[in-house]
Each structure stands twice: as structure tokens, then as C-alpha cells.
Amino acid sequence: MSAFAALQKTSLTDLADPRLFREYAYADGQWIAAPGDPVIDVLNPADGARIGCVPALSSAQVDETIAAAQAAFPAWSALLPQERARLLTAWHGLILEAREDLAQLMVLEQGKPLSEARGEIDYAASFVSFYAEEAKRVAIESVTSHLPDADMQVSREPVGVAALITPWNFPSAMLTRKAAAALAAGCTVVAHPSSETPFSALALAELGERAGLPAGVFNVLTGKAAEVVGAMTASPHVRALSFTGSTEIGRLLYAQSAPTVKRLVMELGGHAPFIVFADCDLERAVDSAMSAKFATSGQDCLAVNRFYVERPIYDAFVAAFARRVEALSVGAGLADPDIGPLIHERAVAKQEEHVADALKKGARLVAGGGKAPHGPNFFLPTVLADVPETALLFREETFGPVAGFAPFDGEDEVLQKANATETGLAAYLHTRDPGRIARFSRGLTFGMVAVNRTKITGAPIPFGGVKQAGLGREGSRHGLEAFTDIKYVCRDTN
């Protein structure tokens, strides 16, 4: 048996703590899965093997769980912030203790390289730790009175039940980033993970139960999105909804939430430009470009879609990048390659479409360009040069390991091209010129700008975009805002 084939035989029964693998939904403190109920199979993207299944809950079951979360809300919101912080801190400790099992579970259902999965577990845990501290800082604010004989106070109060809808590409971190903030604020939670990657969320629910989160406070509901999310958006008891996913689905949820006027946080699509000026540190810029393109095999809303390189160093930069790409390893996630499988064959088909379209419109293939031999969900890391602005690769989010390059000649030209997107999430800039850094930091219409580096995320920062890249912010103290209402009290002092 080859090493690759042997790695595919790794089973969820090999976990040090097998109870982290739960083929149930978690509602009101109960693990639910009635025999004979409809189920959804979960497949390993590396080989298509069935990992297990989860219940496909009905809208009635979702409504019952929302009612349980609503019933649990008064007691949870009334807890001292220090007590909520204590429970979150206990959850954080259990997540770190289970790091290796959680990472392996993620690899098997999502496909990302093992080292990246371990990094995501650390990232996920950091939000729980951060918001455990922030729970104690949702403070009352005093206002200087403009009225005689009046005392004024402004406070933040939890909105109620929060619905959280999480994606398959970061199945642990996107849940804790939302849930830890909501729980710290005093909200109760009903979460719906992607049907491609439900087991990471259910493992977090198991650990939350062990940490002492009361019944009804943290619920994970599995099933078809239309059924589960439809019930969430229709419910008047759900007062806030947080979603990470595509702009198209975000628009739909926006409309569905309008009749009940929910508080919305949406982290939607990205179309990140990576701008390199000739005065950059070339080696450092190439390192940054590799990281910004190929993390999670390119399946990341922060992943670069468009590389713009100033003409004097264009050929040298593309050549250096291509050499690095050709050295990348491809394989199953447990082998810890550089590039793992894409989530499903539809994702592979999109890479093929974007490559074919770019070549048809005049782009030049420098590296890769097609499927990898490891299985139907694998695609070779690919480099395309001289990509025109009309190509799909430069107009849509590719969400895969395809990198497209184009040269530019001046600041105004590249700024206009970089900003020509409605999904302004993140942008990357490499230059040594302080004035140019200042101009582009102001001029790039994106929610986040990385200057001479790639890594910019973390629990303390406000993550989010502008235009149709989303609403609100996650992480930082701003991540609490969507889960709280401001209350103003004016009290007569006579």
C-alpha cells in the first residue's frame, strides 16, 4: 500500500477521544438523531469515502431548538459576566487539550493540510479566550447630562437568540469567532454548520457541554440549509444572524431577514488584489504572495485572486513565483502537503473554467493548469501570466490554487484596477515608499489592507469588508456590537 493510500485509511475511530466524533445534532443539551430520520452523508474530499452522517433536521425541530434557546436566554444573560467568562475559559482549555483530535477531524472532513488544521484550532481557541476577557468589559457608559436634575447612563444589553451560519473552509474558527462573541455578550446561540463539515462544530459542542455551558445556550443544528436556515430567518425569536459565505447567499439571507428586522453580520466574498511595486523586497514579496495565495489550498476569502506587478520586475517576479509553485507538494491532508484536495468536484470544475477562459483570452500558462493525479478533487497549483482584466479569473472569486498575474505601469492605473470589485474584503501591498504606503492605505477600498506582509488576522482585530463584501465586523471588541442593543436610561435626580 502506498503512503498516500495508507493515509486515507485513517479513521475517526483513531481519535484519542472518540466521543468528539458525534453523528448527531445538539439541541437544548441533548444529542438528537431519531432512527429512520433523514440523514446527510459527509465525505472525505481526499478520496470520496464516507466519514459518517448527521441528521437532516426538520424546520419544526429547528423551531423547537430556537424556543429552547429563547427559554435559556434570561438565565444566561443574567449571569455575572465573570461567570460567563469562567465557562468560556473552561471551553478554551478543553479545545486546546483536544487540539490534535480536532485537527485530524477537520482534515478528514475538510481536506486541509494537517499543519494548517492545527493552526486553525489554535486560531479558533484564541477567539474563545479573547471573548472570555471581553465578557467582563461590556460596560455601562456614563453620559454628561444636558438636562437639569437628570442622571444619564448608556449600557449594552444582549439582543437574545443569535443564529450563526458557518462555512466549510474554516469549520472551527468561524464558529468560535461568532459564538464566543455572542455568548460573551449574553446571547444564546443556534448554529448551523456547513453540511460538508459538520463534525468540527459538533466536536466543539461536545467540549462546550463538558465545559458546563447550560442546556439551550449553545446549539448546533445539522441539515439542509434551506430547511434549517429558512426557519432561522423566519423566526421572530432570532434577533441576530451572523453568516460567513458567498455574497450571493448573503443577499438572499439579507432579504429573508428583513421581515423580522434582524441584526446582521455578514462576512461575504473576497476578490483580493496583490500589488507589487518595483521598489519592493522581491524575495519577501514572493514569500508573502505564496502565503496569500495558497493557504487552505486557495479556498480562503482572503486568498489573492489578482496579482499586479510593476512592469520593471514583472518577469522576474512571475518566474520566481512559478519556481516556488512547481516545488509545492500535493496530497491528502494528513500527509501535511502544501496543497490538499478541494472541497468537491464543483470547486475543481471552477478552476478548470477559469484557467480555460484566461487562456482563451490571451493569458500564458506558466505552471500547472489542470487536475492533479491524486483524485477527482485535486487541482495542480497553477500560474497564469498576462491575464486580461476581462478574464473570469480577474472578475470572480476563484477559491482555489490558481494564481493570475498582470503587469502595470503606474499608481493610478493599478489602484483603479484593484478597486474594480464590489467585494472589498482584503488587499495586499508591497512597496518600500512611505508616501505610497500612505496613499494606497487610504485609496484601496477594502476593509483590510496588508502592507509588506500576509498575516493580519487574529482575535483582537476587526475582521470584515466594505461594499458587497459584508456587513459589520467580527473579532475585536467590535465583534460584540451585533449581539448587543444600546439602552439609554435618563433618571430624575430629585
N, C-alpha and C positions, 0 to 999 in steps of 0.2 A: 504494500500500500504506500502511495506517495505521501510526502509530508502534508501536501495540500489536502489530500483525501482524508488523512488521519485527523486533521484539524476539524473537518466537517462532522466527525463522529462525536465531537464534544457535545455533551448533553446537559440540559438544565438539571438533571439529576446529579450532576457532578458538583453542584454548588455546595460550599461548606455549610450553608444554611438553606436546605431545600425549601423551607417554608416561605422563602422570599419569592418563590415561583407560585403565583396564585392564579388559577384558571376560574376566577370569579369576578364579579363586581363587588364593590364595597359601599354599602349604603346603610346609614344610621347605625354604624357599629357592627353590622352583620355582613358576612361573606355570602353573597347570594348567587345561586345558579341552580334553578329547578331542573330536574331530569326531564328531558324531552323538549325543553325550551330551545329556540333558535340560537345558534352559535356562530361566531366568526372565527375562521381559522387564521392563525398567524404563521407566516412563513419566514424562513431564514433566507435573506436576499442573496447570500453567497451560493446556495445550492438549490433553493426552492423547497427544501424539506420542511415539513410541517413541524413547528415547535410545540404548538398546543392550540387551545381555543379559549375564547371568552364569551360570556353571554351577550346576546343581542337584545338589550332591554327594550321594553315597550315604552311608549310615551307615558302610559299610566304609571309604570314603575318609576320613571323619571319624576313625574309629578309627586308621587309618594315620597321620594327622597328629598325633593325640594321642600315639601311640607315638613319633613323631619328636620331639615337644616333651619327652616324658619322657626320651628319649635325650640331648637337648641340655641338660637341666637340670643335670647335675653340673658340666659345664664352665662354664655361665653363672653358676651360684650360687657357684662357686669363684673367679670373677674378683674382683680387688680392687674394692671399692666405687668407688674413684676411676676405674677403667676403665669400669664400667657408667655412671658419671656422665659420662664423656667421650663415650660413644656416645649417651647421651640428649641431651647438649648439642649434638652434631652434628645429631641428628634435629631438635631445636628450631630450629636455624638454617636447615635446609632447609625446614621448614614455613613459617617467616616469609618466606623467599625466594620460595616458591610461593604466597604469600597470595592474590594476585589470581586465579590459576588455580583454586585450591582453593575460593575463594568462588564463582566462576562455576559450577564443577562442582556445588557444593551447591545453588545457586539452581535449576539445571536439573532436578535430581532431587528436591529437597525443596520448592522454591517460595518460600522466604522472601525478603523484600526484600534486595537486594544489600548495603546497608549493614549489615544485621543479619548476613548471611553473613560479611562481612569481620570483624565483631566476634566472631563465633563462632570464626573461625580464630585470632584473637589469643587468645581465651579458651582454645582447645584447646592452643595453643603454651605458654601460661602453666603448664599442668599439667606439661608435659614439663620445662620449666625448673625448676619448683619441686621436682619429684621427683629431678631430676639432683642437686640440692643435698642433698635428704633421704637419698639413697642413701648418703651419707658419714656419716650420723648414726644409722644403725641400730646402736646402740652396745651394748656389754656393760655390765651394771649390777652393781655390787658390793653384796653384802648383808652387813650386820654379823652375824657368826656368833653363834648362841645355843648352839653346841656347842663343847666344848673341842677344841683341836688340829684345827680344821676351817677351811677357806677356802671361801667360797661365791661363786658367780657366776651371774648370770641373763643370758641372751642371747636375741636373736630370730633365728630361722633361717627361710629361705623354705620355704613349705609344699610347693612342687612345681609342677605344672601348674595354671594358672588359666584357667578358661573365662569369657569375657566376652561378654555378650549386650547389644547396644546398640539404641536406638530410632531411629525415623526423624526425630524432631523436632530433635535435636541430633546429627547423624551423625558429626561430627568430635570435638566436645568431650567427649561421653560416652565415646568410645573412648579418648582420651588420658587422661582423668581416671582411668579404670580401668587402662589398660595401663601408663602411666608409673609408677604406684604399684607394680604387680605386678613390672615389670621392675626398678625400683629396689631392690625387696626381694630380688631374685634369683630370682624365679619366671620360668618360660617361659609363653607365652600362646597360647591358641587363642581367636580372637574370631569371633563370628557377628553381622554387621550386619543390620539390617532389610532385607528384600528390596525394600522401596520405595526405599532409599537406600544401596546397597552401594558405589557408586563413590567416595564420600568416604573410606570405610575403606580401599579398595584403593589409593587415591592415597597415603594415609598409609603403607601397607605398602611401596609403591614408594620413598617417601622414607626409610623405615626401612632398607630394603635398601641404598640409597645411603649412608646414614649408617654402615653397617658392622655392623648387627645380624646376628649369625650365623644360619645356616640352622637352622630349628626353634625359634628363640627367640620369634619373633613371626609368627603365622599368622592369616590371615583367610579364613574358610570361608563360602562362599555356598551358598544352597539353601533348601529349605523348612524352616521352623522345627522342625516335628515330627521331621524326619529328622536334622537337624544337632544341635539342642539335645537331642533324645532320646538320641543317642549320647553327648553330653557328660555328661548327668546320670547315665547308666548306667555310665560308665567309672570304675573304681576308681582310675585314674591321675590323674583330675582331682580335685585336693584342695580347690580353692576355686572358687566360682562367684559372679560378680557380675552382677546383672541390673538394668536400668532399663526399666520398663514398667508395665503396669497391675497393680493389686492382684490381679485375677482370675488372670492368668498367673503372678504371683508365688506365689500359693498353690499352683498346680499344680507349679511348679518346686521349691518347698519340699518337697512330698510326694515328687517324683521323686528328690530328692537325699538323702532320709532313709536309704535302704538303704546308701549309701556314706558317710553322715555327713560331708558336705562342709561346709567353712567357707562361710557365705553372707553376701553383702552385697546388699541389695535396696533400690532406690530406686523406690518404687511410686507409687500415685496421690496426688493432692492435691485439696483442696477448700477453697481459701484464703478466709478472710473478710477484708474490708477495713473496719475500724471507724473512723468519723469522729465525733469529738465537736465540739460547738458552739464550743469554745474554740480550734479549730484555726486555722492559717493557711489560709484557704479556697483561695486560688489555688495555693499549694504542694500542698495535699491533692489538688486536681483534677489537677494535673500528675502527681503520684505515681500517682493512680488510673488515668490513661491509660496510663502505662508499665506498671503492674502488670497491666492487663487485656489489652493489645493487642500485646505483644511476641510475635513469631513467629505473628502473626495469632490470638493466643489459644491456640495449640497448645503450651502450656508447663505443666508440672506446678506451677510457681509462680504461674501466672495466677490472678487473682481470680475466684472463682465467685459470691461473695455480698458485696454492698455493704450495710453497715449504717450509716445516717447518723442522728445525733441529730435529733429532730423539729424543733427551732427553725431549723435550717439545711437541712432535708431538701429542700424545694422549690428553694431557691436552688442547692444542690449538684447536684441532678439536672439542673436547667436548664443550668448552666454545663458540666457533663459532656456533655450532649446536644449543645450547640453545638459543642464540640470534636469530638465524634464525627461530626457531619454534615460537618465540614471535612476528614475523613480521605480520602486518596486510595486507590483500589483498583486493582490491576493486576498484571501479570506482574512477577515478582521482579526481573528485570534492569532494569526501568524505575525501580526503587527506590521503590515506593509505600509508603504506611503499612501497607496490608493486602494481602497476597498471596493466592494460592489456598490452600484447604485441601488436605490430602494426597490425598483421594479423595472420591468421591461419598457414601460411607457417613458421612464426617465432616460433610458438608453435611446429610445426612438427619437426623443427630443434632441439629444446630442447629434445623432445622425442627420437629422433635419437641418440643424444649424450649421453643421460642417458642410453639407452638400449645398446649402443655399449660399454660404460665403464663397465657396469655390466657384460656383456658377456665376457669381457677381464679381469675380476677379481676384479673390484672395489667393494667397500662396500657402500651400501646406508645407510646414517646416518639420513637424514631428507628429507621430501618432496618426490619428484620423479615422479610426474605426474601432470595432469591438475587440476586446481582449479575449484570449482563448480560454479563460478560466471558467466561463459560464455565461448564460444569456444576460446577466445583469452587470457585466463588467465592460467598461469602456476605457480604451487607452488614453492616458493624458495626452492632450493634443495642443499643438501650437499652430496658429494661422497668422500669417503676416499680411500686411497691406489690405486689411479688411475695410470695405467701404461703409460709410455711415448708413447706407440703405440695407445692409445685411441684417437678417434676423438676430444674429449674434450681438449686434450693436443696438438693437431696438427692443429686445426682450430679455428677461432673466433666463439664463441658460440652465443654471442649477446643476452643474456638472463639471467635469475636468477638461473643459475646452477653453483655451486662452486665445483671445484675438487681439492683434496689435495693429496700430496705425501711427504714422508719423505726424508731427505738427511743426509749425514754423514760428508761432508767436503766442503770447499770453492771451490776447483777446480771442484768437481762434480756438484754442483748447478750452478756455473757460466756457465759451458758447457751446461747444460740443459736449463737454462734461455735464453741463446743466440741462441739456436737451432730454430730460426724462421727467416723468411725473412721479417716479418712485425715488425720492431723495432721502435715502437712508444713510449711507456712508460713502465717503470719498477718501482717496489716498493721494498724498502729495509728497514728492521727493525733490528737494532743492536746498541749496545752502544759502540762498539770498534772503536775508531777513525781511526786506521790504516785500519781496514776492510772497513770502510766507504770510505776511500780514494781509496783503491784497487778496490772496486766494482763500485764506481763512474767512474773510468777510464775503468774498464773491461766490464761493461754492454754495449752492442752495441745497444743502444736505443737513440732516440733523446732527451728524457726527463727522468730524474731519480728523484723519490721522496724518501727522506730519513727520516724515522720516522714520516711520515705524509702522508696525502692523497691529500689535496687541494694544487695544484701547478699552476693552470691556472689563467689567468687574462689578461686584455688588454696590460699591459706592457711587457709580456713575449713572446719570440719567440716560437710559438707552431708548432711542426712538428716532423717527424720521419726520420729514416735512412733506408737504403736498400729499400725494396719494400713497406715501409710504407708511402712513399710520396716524393715530391719534394718541396723545398723552405720552407718558414716559414710564418705563419700568426700571427697577433698581433705584438706588439713592433714596433720599427722603421724599423725593417727588413720586416715587412708586407707591406711596401710601395715599396720595391725593384722590385717586379714583375710587378708593374704598372708604372714603370719609365724606361726610357733609359738614359744612361750616354752620355752626349755630351761634347766633348773636343774642346775648341777654342784656337788657338795659333795666337796671334795678333802681328804684327811687330810694334815696338815702334818708329821707325824712321818716 
